[in-house]
Amino acid sequence: MRLIIVVSGIAFLCVGLANARGESGSYQPENHEQFVLSEFSSQAQRSGFRSFCKSQPITYTSCPPLDFYQYAGMKGYFETKDAKIAPGDDPFGRFAYSWPVFLENGERFYYVRPKTLPDKYLHAEILPYKEKGGIFVEPLVDGSSIKVEPVLSSFGSNNLRLSHDGNQISPQKLSYIREISSRFPSQELKIAEALLPFNISYDEVNDQYFIKPSNGTVKSSEAGLYIGLNPTKTWLRMQIRYAGSNWLFVRSYLISADSLRWQSPAVSFKRDHSGGSVWEWIDVAPNTEDLHNMRALAQAKSSIVRFWGDKYYSDLKLSDQQQESISNILSLYEMLKQ
């Protein structure tokens, strides 16, 4: 909607609020989610804050960068809870979601996010704002002595540093830890801290989490456990994986844990390859005997898994970290299954 008003021969163009923002007003954040423009974003330091648009549709001209030194540390709030699809002709198709926001200097913008990053804070130019303590520095969960605080990281991403060991986690992982641990009020603190060493992924379609050791990749040999979790149950999975440069065509495996020797029956291993590497694996629900073997591998002074192939074999000697991961997963599972 456009309205031309002529006063003393001068034409003024007023753009309807439905399509343009930037008008001034008073900052009233009550009952709204607040944020702060990050002082830790290296990308914003180089080229300004680029996620704030004055109007829709989204174009190059509607999203000029905001000066870092003028806006860094400034508070704002979301005027609506849910994002809307951001209309526009952005030639790279970067932006897909938008929220109307109000900054404490009285300016209004549309805060926009890429198609691949619908989360407001993941790899973003803003941080959540907490009235008590200001910028996001707070406990891992209520009652925890472990604090999380923003750190400067590359590509403008807003990772968080843990106070007890200096390691970093993403805002996404923090949200997963809080969501999972909140389901167990009597052990929320203990579970939240126990989750820190693990990789956590979320399957939105099936509303389930997977909690896996962080010490391995698909291209490394492994013998261990991981946890699945949904709103109604918790379960264990066992993965035995050979990885190398040559196929073994694994048919079975042998567990050697100090004096224990256990030979598996014939097993159907899945196979895949990429970039000169091959891997063969099973991923199954462990039975009582499997769990006994896993505990033995975790506790033994010498823990070896032998992969029997058609003609050759390969041995995996578990590292201290791999053994510890098995023990930690079993301990976490005992907490989560209650």
Stockholm file with secondary structure:
# STOCKHOLM 1.0

chainA/1-338         MRLIIVVSGIAFLCVGLANARGESGSYQPENHEQFVLSEFSSQAQRSGFRSFCKSQPITYTSCPPLDFYQYAGMKGYFETKDAKIAPGDDPFGRFAYSWPVFLENGERFYYVRPKTLPDKYLHAEILPYKEKGGIFVEPLVDGSSIKVEPVLSSFGSNNLRLSHDGNQISPQKLSYIREISSRFPSQELKIAEALLPFNISYDEVNDQYFIKPSNGTVKSSEAGLYIGLNPTKTWLRMQIRYAGSNWLFVRSYLISADSLRWQSPAVSFKRDHSGGSVWEWIDVAPNTEDLHNMRALAQAKSSIVRFWGDKYYSDLKLSDQQQESISNILSLYEMLKQ
#=GR chainA/1-338 SS CEEEEEETTEEEEEECTTTBCCCCCCCCCTTSCEEEECSSBHHHHHHCBCSEESBSSBCTTTCCCBCHHHHTTCEEEESSSSCEECCBCCTTCCEEEEEEEEETTSCEEEEEEETTCCSSSTTCSEEEEETTTEESCEESSTTCSCEEEECCBGGGCCCEEETTTCCEECHHHHHHHHHHHHTCGGGHHHHHHHHTTSEEEEETTTTEEEEECSSCCTTSCEEEEEEEECSSCEEEEEEEEEEESSCCCCCEEEEEETTEEEECCCCCCEEEEETTEEEEEEEECCCHHHHHHHHHHHHCSSEEEEEECSSCEEEEECCHHHHHHHHHHHHHHHHHTC
#=GC SS_cons         CEEEEEETTEEEEEECTTTBCCCCCCCCCTTSCEEEECSSBHHHHHHCBCSEESBSSBCTTTCCCBCHHHHTTCEEEESSSSCEECCBCCTTCCEEEEEEEEETTSCEEEEEEETTCCSSSTTCSEEEEETTTEESCEESSTTCSCEEEECCBGGGCCCEEETTTCCEECHHHHHHHHHHHHTCGGGHHHHHHHHTTSEEEEETTTTEEEEECSSCCTTSCEEEEEEEECSSCEEEEEEEEEEESSCCCCCEEEEEETTEEEECCCCCCEEEEETTEEEEEEEECCCHHHHHHHHHHHHCSSEEEEEECSSCEEEEECCHHHHHHHHHHHHHHHHHTC
//
